[in-house]
Amino acid sequence: MKHLLSRVADFFRESDKLLLILCLCATSYGCVAVFSTTYYTENLRPVIIQFIAMLLGIVASVVISAYDYERILRRWYLIAALGLIPVFLTFFIGFAPGSTDDKAWLDLGFTTFQPSELLKICFIVTFSYHLRAVKQNINKLKYLVPVCFHGAIPILLIHFQGDDGTALVFAIIMIFMMWSAGVSWKYFLIAFSTAVASSPIIYFFIMNEDQRERVKLLFDIEGDIKGVGYQQWRGRVALANGGVFGQGFLKGDLTQAGVIPESHNDFIFVSIGEEFGFLGCLAVLILLAAICLRCIRIARICTNDAGKFICVGIFAMLFAQAVINIGMCTSILPVIGITLPFFSSGGTSLLCLYLGVGLALNVYKHRNSRTIYLHD
């Protein structure tokens, strides 16, 4: 017990307290928003799960930061298995909750688990290890091709799982981490040009009819307000209802009427806008921006390449999800089922976010270490 208390004391003394405080503020705000968006149902389960996930996440952060991340990186093969095996299981025993068609969840009996959330963290760890190993020769095709193949594994797995939104997040994480590792801009230019040239093929032959409809709605959001465009149209109305100061906690007309689909999850930013107004949304943006910038700062002051890549990966994950989610809620981007970090309801998502935060705190704690541990 004394040893455990000593570990906890070390954590709070040596960790980036500002990053942890920002995450706790964002999660607390998120719990309030989840409570509000589910209040009309008289079901407290979502907010209870959110609160428990926050507590477990804090514990996980302490545990992860207690060990030098080099020791974690050395077991990259175990981390890879931890991330990949549950995802593979979804192809055989996965199920889709009522609000989605993607069989991307596992039923644990007492709760559900979304393996792709854990895979994000595991991928960031294994990819960081790989990038550091080849950093000096990263722009040689002999080394770059395996790196690209490594990045493509989770993207393709999640795509075949049916969750293209999360696959896109993996792609963005991969791009940011490769850029931070020094991959030449010429390769990115080639990749971008190839993506643009192949966009018609992707649109007509890879995307399904529902996905194409969601893209077309961006140019005429009111063209199908009773069908595919219903969610975003309701979202726009709710944001407009909020004005500057909002309609008040538990007083949002559309939020409390339950007419905003996924108001506690993908569209929680909309409900925050209706009840807390523009200022409430601004607070969300400030908190998320501060967390992202803190991760970048840790990356900049870390003297170990792997530590830098880990923090860049965590930043990219948070940044991508925040931008895509808010873009969905404001009708700038199509709806692709991406949650808002620290705010959207979801125990798996929140717990895994704190695993990522724990890694960032770990890097901060050992930011001046250049040692690559070869033995325990």
N, C-alpha and C positions, 0 to 999 in steps of 0.2 A: 504493500500500500504506500509505504514511504517512497519507494522507487517510482511508483506511478505519479505521485504528487510532484516529485522532483521533475519528471518528464513534462508534466503540464506546466510547471513553473518555467522551465526552460523554453517551452513553446511560446508562452506569452512574453517572455523577456527578449527572445531572439527573433521572433517572427515579425513580418510586416503587419503591424497592428492596424494601420490605416486601411490596407486591403481587406482585412478581416472585418473591420467595422463597416466598411462600405457594403460588403456582401451581406452582412447581418441587417443593415438598414434596408437594403433592397428586398431581402427575403421577408422582413417584417412588413414592409409596405405591400409585398405580394400576398402575404397571408390576409391582410386587411381586405385587399381587393378580391381574393378568392372567397372570403366570407361574404362580402357584399354581393358577389355575382351568384352565389348559391343560396342566399338568404331566403329568397322566395320559395325555394323548394323545401325549406325546413329540414334540410339534410346537412349535418355538420361534418360528415365523413371527409369530404374533400379538404376542408381547412384543417381538420385534425391530422390527416395524412401529411399535409404540407408542413405543419408544425413539427410533427415527429421526424419527417425527412430533414428538416433544418437542424434539429438536435443531433440526429445521427450523422448529418453532414459535418457538423462542428467536430464531433468525436473523430470522424474519419480524417478530417484535416489535421487534427492533433497527432493521430497515429502515423499518417503518411509523412508528416514533417519531422517526425522523431528520428527517421533514418535518412542517412545521406542518399540522395537520389541516384548516386552512382551505383549503389547496391541494388537499387530497383532496376536500373538500366541493364546491369549485368545479367539479370534474369529476364531478358527481353522475350525469350521463347515461352516462358510461363505467362508473361503478360499477354503475349499474342494469343496463346491458347485460351486464356481467361476471357478475352474479347471475342474471339471467333467461334468458339464452341457453342455458346448460347445463341448466336445468330444462326448457325447451321441448324440448331434444334427447331427454330421457328419454321423451317421448310417442312418439318415433319409433324410437329405438335403445336405450331403457332396458332393463334386465334386473333380475330379482329374484333375490337370493341364495337359497340353499337354505332359509334359516330364515324367509323372508318371502314374501308374495304381491305386495308392492308393487314395481312396476318403476320404482324411484326411484334406481337406480344407473347409472353409465356404466362400461363396461369399457374401461380404457386399455391393456389388454394386459399390462403388468407389474403392475398393481394396479387396484383399483376406486375409484370416486369418487362420493360422494353430493352432488349439487349443492345440495340444500336446506340443507346446513350452511353453504355459502358464501353462499347467498341470505340467511340470517339476518344475517350481518355487513353485506352490501351494503344490505339493507333498513334496518338501523339507521342507516347513513350517510345514505342518501337521505331517509329519514323525518325525521331530525334537521334536514337542510337545509330541508325543506319546512316543518316546524314553526316553525323560526326565522323563515322568510320571512313567516308569517302570524300569528305569536304575538300581535301587538297586536290582531288582529281575530278571534282563534281561535274565539270564541263566536258569531260571526255565521255564519248558515247558508251564506252565499255562499262562505265560506272553509272552514267545517267539513266540508261535504259532500265537496269534493275531497280533503280530508285523510283522511276515512273511506274514500273510493274508493281512495286510495293504499294504505291499510292493508289493504284487502280483496283487492288483487291477489295478493300472495303467499299469503294464506290460501286463496283459491279455487283457485289454481294447485296448491298442495300437496294440497288436498282432492281435486281431480280426479286427481291423481297417485296417490291411494289412501292417503296417509299422514296420517290425521286427527290423530294424536298430535302431529306436527310442526306441523300447521295450528293446533292449539290453542296451541302455544308462540308462534307468530307473533301470535295474537290477544292473548295476555297481554303480549307485548312492546309491541304497539300500544297497549293500554290504559294501561300504566304510563307510556309516553312521552307520550301525550295528557294524562294526569293531570298530569305534571310540566310540561307546556306551559301549563297553566291552564284546560283545558276544564272547564266548569261541572259540578258534581256532578249537576245536574238532567238533563243529557244522559246521564250514566252511569246514573242512576236509570231513565230511560226505556228505555235499552238493556237494563238488567237485567230490568226488568218484561216487556219484549217477549220476551226469551230464556226467561224462566220460563213465560210464557203459551204460547210456541210449543214448549216442551219435549215435549209429547205428539206433536206433528207430527214433530219431529226423531227421537224414539224409534221411532215406528211406521213412518215413511215415508222417512226419510233414513238412519238407521242400518241396517246389514245384520244378518242373523241372528246372526253371530258376535259382533258388538259388543253386541247386546242380551243375549246369553248372558253375556258378561263383566260387564255391569252387574248382572244378576240374581244372579250368583255372589257379589257383595259381601254379600248378605244370607244366603247359605248356601254358604260356601266349600267345604264338604265334600259338597255335593250332586252334584258331578260330578268327583271326584278322578281319574278315569281319562280324562277328556276335557278340556274347556276349562279346568277348574279345576286341572288337574294341576300346572302351573307354580307357581301361588301356594300350593297346598297343600304342595308340596315345599319351597317357600321358607319357609313357616312352620315346618316341621319342622327345617330347617337352622338357622334363627335360634334355635330352642329348643335345639338341640344345642350351640350355642356358649356359652350361659350368659354369665357375666360375663367370663371370661378367654379363652374359645375353646378349641378342641381342639388348636390349634397349627398352625404353618405347614406346609403340605403334608400335614396330618393330618385334614382335614375328611372325615368319613365319606361324606357325600353329594357333596361337591365333588369329591373324588378318585375317587368311583365314577362320576362323569359323569352323574348322574341329575337334576341341576338344569338344565333347559333354559336356554340363553343365560346360563350362569353367568359367562362372561367378558365379557358385554355388558350387556344390560338388567338382569340379576339379579346383577351383581357385588357389590352391597351385601349380598345374602344370603350369598354365599360368604365375604365379609369377616366377617360376623357369625358364621358357623360356625367359621372358623379363628382369628379374633382376638377374638371375643366382643363383648359390649356395649361394652367399652372401645375396641375397634377401630372399631366403628360410631360411637361418640362422637367419636373422632378425625376421622373422615370429616366428621361434622356440623360440628365446630369449624372445620376447614379451609375448608369450603365457606361457612360463615357469615362467617368472617373475610374471605374473598375478596369476597363480596357486599357486606359493610359497607365494605370498602376502596373499592369502586367508587362506593358512595353518598357516601363522604367526598370523593372527587375531584370528584364532581358538585356537592357543596355548596360547595367552595372555588373552583370554576371561575367566572370572571367572564364567560364567553362562553356564551350560551344554547345554541348548537349543541353545545358541549363538554359542557354539563350533560346534554343529551338523549342524546348518545352514551353517556355513562357510565350513565345510567338504563336505556338499552336493553340494554347489556351486563349490568347487574345483573339486569334482568328476565329475560333469556335464561337466565342461570345459576340464578336463583332458581326459575323455572318448571320447568326440567328437573330440578333437584334435588328439589323438592317432589313432582313427578309421579312420578319414578323411585322415590323412597323410599316414596311412597304405594302404588305398585304392589307393591313388594317386601314391604310390611307388610300387604297386603290391605286397605288403606284406600281405594285407588282401583283401577279396572279396569286391566288390562294393555293399554297402547296403544303400546308400542314406543318409549319415550323412554329415552335413555342417561343415565348419571350423569356429569356434567361432570368431566373430568380423570381419571376412574377407569375407565369402561367402555372396552373395546377398540374401536378404530376410528381409523385414521390420519386420515381426512378430518375427523372430528369434533374430534379433538385439535388438529390443525393450525389449523382454523378458530377454535377457542376461543382459541388463542394470537394469531390475527389480531385478535380482539376485545380481548384483553389488551393487545396492542400499541397499539390505538386509545386505550384507557384510559390507558396510559402516555404516549401522545402528548398527551392532554388535560392530564394532570398536568404535563408538561414546559412546556406553554404555557398554564397555568391563569390567568395574570395578563394574558393578551393579549386585548384587546377589538377588535383590528383585524380587519376583514373585507377580505381581500386581493382586489383587483379585477384585479391584474396579477401576473405572475410576477416 
